[in-house]
Amino acid sequence: MTAVSGDAIQKLNLTQSQDLSSVVTGLTLNQGSVTSGRSPAPALRGVSYDAGVTPSPTVDIYVNEVPSAAASVLNAIYDIGSVQVLRGPQGTERGRTAPSGAILFSTRKASPTDWSGYVSMLGSEKGSINAQAAINVPLIDGILGMRVAGLVDENKFDFVTSAASGVDPYRKTKSGRVSLEFTPTDTLTADIEYQYLKYDSRQWTQVEGSGSAGGVTALAPANYNGPVIKGSDRLAAADFPRDYNSRTHQITASVHWDVLGQELSYVGGYLNDANTTHGDLDYGNQILGNGFYSNLKGSSRLWSHELRLSSPDNRQFFNYSVGFFHSLSNTLTDGEQPAQALTGSYGDPTSPDPSLLIGKYVLPTYIYAGGENEENSFYGNVRLRIGNRLELSGGLRYIMNRIDQVTQVTVGAGTIAVPLSIPCSYAGLESSGYDGYCDYPIAAATTPALYATREGTDHPLVYKASASYRVTDDILTYVSTGTSWRRGGINTGIVNSDNDPLLASFAFTPNETSTSYEAGIKTTFLDGRMRFNFAAFYQKYKNFVFQVLSIPYVSTDGTEATVVSNGIVVGADAIVKGFDADFNFQVTPSWSLGAAMSYADGKVDNDLVPCRDSNFDGVPDSGSPTLAQFQAAGVYVAECRTNQSVSTDPKWNANIQSEYHTSLGKSVEGYVRVLMNYYPKNPRANVGYTAPNYALVNLYTGIRDQDGRWDIGLFARNLTNATIRLSRDPSLITSSFDKVFGSSGYRFVRYTMPREVGLTVRYRFGDR
């Protein structure tokens, strides 16, 4: 377990989701897919998660002990009391099951006794601002308190702009939170909190490449779609960005009652999110001045209730907890995006013009993915202390999980310009306006290009057991084992009018199970000034849910077949093994030093998964098969038996933190704080590309009141301005435009964030 206090969050200016991963080794917070709004995708211990393709997370998120969604929490980090990162299978002690961990966010609670609050301001030379404030008011002294907090955060997202547009990217967050605490007696405490979050973003998709080679059609010469772009330019090629908007309401509530020497607790919550995505799919800018738009609307609702009876924590010999958990979630993604541009879309078919995109010739697809998931579960945990050294604990959870889910992709009506040597009217067709071509109407498909349902109830049982032995007062050793269960993934973007059985089987992947084993040691030295912890783990998965990236396959929409390259969610057997280590040392009263390292190697366990295999020999390679090659092999997607990585992150990473402070006067001190993260070479991000090793250094310096009342500081993120290419797609961007105008000449890439320098000012007032 790694704990980050609210004070540390403010000291390190952790205002964005990715900032949290800089202080918790092994935790990554990459962006999810388009359907998830590129929301934060937390991952631990060598496994990844994307809310757009995997309904159940690998790392679950809790706010005040209530299950939540990553985006609603990680897009608005403010007025936080603490963050705890738990590693390994979760589910026997709270909420839902998760295979690799949980992140527990605790907001600052209202107090019925204190007048207090704070104001914090951050600004940078790149235009980022973060303003947050909170005030606590005792409404009835000692009985009822209220806390109000708010946030305004604006920045330029990942600082990627477009070579074809002057529109800047942005990420804008506004949020407000109201909390109440009610303590009518010494044995009863009730808390309730409401939060509203407004999140808007505009983002460009970064590319690099030489642009179009030209020579296919006269109106599309070399570089007609854009200039030569280097990854370090931080540029997109597209004319139009992707906009994402989300509005979230969240309520959390808890009641704790000490009764008859036991503690009876209720924890519950409600989350309601509505979002829209409007984005240009023409990432290579092959169509000039016209967007090839995807328009998706999403909504989700989550209710959860948990009732728990437990023994007091001060029992020395035997402790227990038993509980019941209920959750009900409804999700919906609904929208439209173009399947392909047919003949006639670009004007005269004998001389196609990339500056034209005539709507009636664009074939649409309609996407619907929705469902309901209900869980009722019972759990129990016991902890037994034998003497002063040995402790045994275990827990069970019996789950009744019901799912009713449908995914459907339907191809809509369109028009195609067809060559005809007779007048169009003789064939009962309308003229297209192009010499020798007529408009042939294409009726909407009566059979979906993809249709799959998943319904039924599963009854998994998960457990956790551990034993710890205190060798001395300063050395604790432990072993543990546990299991997990998770719903399978979903693929909504596969267009499969030919109903290929293999592609159809990916609509929903099987449910996932795993068993984990862990052993570790926790130590303290020098009267608590020095601490060292180490844990090694091994986890075996059945039907592990993950996404294989940039996989070419044959997409059929009822009119023609094309080769596209996308991610496909699969379920495969896998093994993950690794270790976590951390070290902290209070060298002197003024100087602290800490270091941590996490290693996780997750691989498919000799199982079949979709792959990039240009010669169809069952061995993955970096080639891109053509439609003719697919047809000759008689397959729509290649499969390989492999031991490939199940994560795109480096196998390990490490960080070092250090702070030194000194008195500058009666009540003022100066400080310098350094945070460095190191990442090794990473061949796992893409086939055929290895990201180099690199270090990111953040520096913080300033002056503050010794009692913590105020703080004025300067910060520099990525102090050395390390510009590192983290990923590079193995193939150029593919689209239906290629057959008319040739390849765009660009490919997707991702780079580290640039250096950012800024100023922070914080002021606290009141009793705390």
ABEGO torsion letter per residue (X at the ends): XBBBBAAAAAAAGBABAAAAAAABBGBBBBBBBAAAGGBBBBBBGGBBBBAAABABBABBBBBGGBBBBAAAAAABBBGBABBBBBBEBBGAABEBBBAAEBBBBBBBBBBAABBBEBBBBBBBAAGBBBBBBBBBBBABBGABBBBBBBBBBBBAEAGBBBAABABBBBBBBBBBBBBBBBBABAABBBBBBBBBBBBBBBBBBBBBEAEBAEGABAABBBGAAEBBBBAAAGBBABABBBBBBBBBBBBBBBBBBBBGGBBBBBBBBBBBBBBBBBBBABAAGABBGBBBBBBBBBBBBBBBBBBBBBBBAABAABBBBBBBBBBBBBBBBBEBBBABBBBGAAEBAABBBAABBBAAABBBBBBBBBEBBBBBBBBBBBBBBBEAABBBBBBBBBBBBBBBBBBBBBBBBBBBBBBBABBAAAAGBBBAGBBGBBBBBBBBBABBABBBBBBEBBBBBBBBBBBBBBABAABBBBBBBBBBBBBBBBBAABBBAAGBAAAAAAABBBBBBBBBBBBBBBBBBGGGABBBBBBBBBBBBBGBBBBBBGBBBBBBAGABBBBBBBBBBBBBBBBBBEBBBBBBBBABAABBBBBBBBBBBBBBBGBBBBBBBAAGAGBBBABBBBAAAAAAAGBABBBBBBABBABABBABBBBBBBBBBBBAEAABBBBBBBBBBBBBBBAAABBGBBBBBBBBBBBBBEBBBAAGABBBBBBBBGAAGBBBBABBBABBBBBAAAAAAEBAGBBBBBBBBBBBBBBBBBBBBEAX
